[in-house]
Amino acid sequence: MTAVSVRVPAKVNLQLGVGPIRDDGYHDLVNVFHAVSLFDEVTAGDAPSLEVSVQAAPYSRVDVGGVPVDGGNLAAKAAGLVAARLGVEPRVAIRIRKAIPVAGGMAGGSADAAAALVACARLWDDRDNPALTRDDLVELGAELGSDVPFAVLGGTAVGVGRGERLTPALTRGTFHWVFATADGGLSTPAVYAECDRIRAAQGEAAAQPVVSEALMTALATGDAKGLGAALANDLQAAALSLRPSLGRVLDAGLDLGAAGALVSGSGPTCAFLAETEEDAGELAEALDGTGVARQILRAQGPVPGAAVV
Ligand code: C5P
């Protein structure tokens, strides 16, 4: 085999509960991940040495300007990890086609790393007697970043610890989403730091987060209205503090009848939940008309994680 392509989804955090900062600089999280049908495609092909190239996917308006095209790309690090584990040289060209917003709070970089893990394992491992299982790839993913294991698995899952220790969540049916992207990204460490700063300024000690029962019930019963009401993101105030214009985006979606709205992860993408597919179509069109966002995207979830195409 000389090339393998893997499709990998974006995520939105249905609940992002942020606990106190730990000694290692990370925060203890309760992170309910939900994979949505907005996909990057990563192709790993035989090459004389490790190369990375990045392009916007066909028909996508993603700005790929800020994405590293050297060993600093998380997908290249993923290839290096798989090669080291299998005892081969990482002689591979990684070609990334992006539809997930860059630095948008939808874990696009983590998704590309997860896709590269799966693609390189397929390229180099023995298919009849594989040395690496999907669980091994999930474990390798945790070395690359807190959100990488989830991008390997997909679906809907509760992450604890840094967010990397995952338990699948019970869901019913399909949820319909509208995403509003923004010009320019937000740095995840900067948003966490702003969250700490706001808490310190308010004299507020962060409690250990707990999973929302209302959210889990809404997921298990396919109750979009209940899910919309239970969406919660402890990083939202920090993202709004760094990018106040996001407040107008969230308000616009709620005024137009979204069942729920929140900043996705560390932002700046805003996520809106609709009650039905038809509502999502109407909401997307109306939001587009307001001009508050760079681009309006529709997606549904949950969808599976990184998979060979
Ligand atoms: O794990 P990852 O490299 O994706 O994390 C990016 C940054 O997000 C970390 O450097 C840290 O600033 C912040 N983070 C955190 N607590 C977590 C996960 C991420 O503070 N649980």
Residues whose N, C-alpha, C, O or C-beta is under 5 A from the ligand:
A	BS01	C5P	G25 Y26 H27 L29 L144 G145 S146 D147 G161 R162 G163 T188 P189 Y192
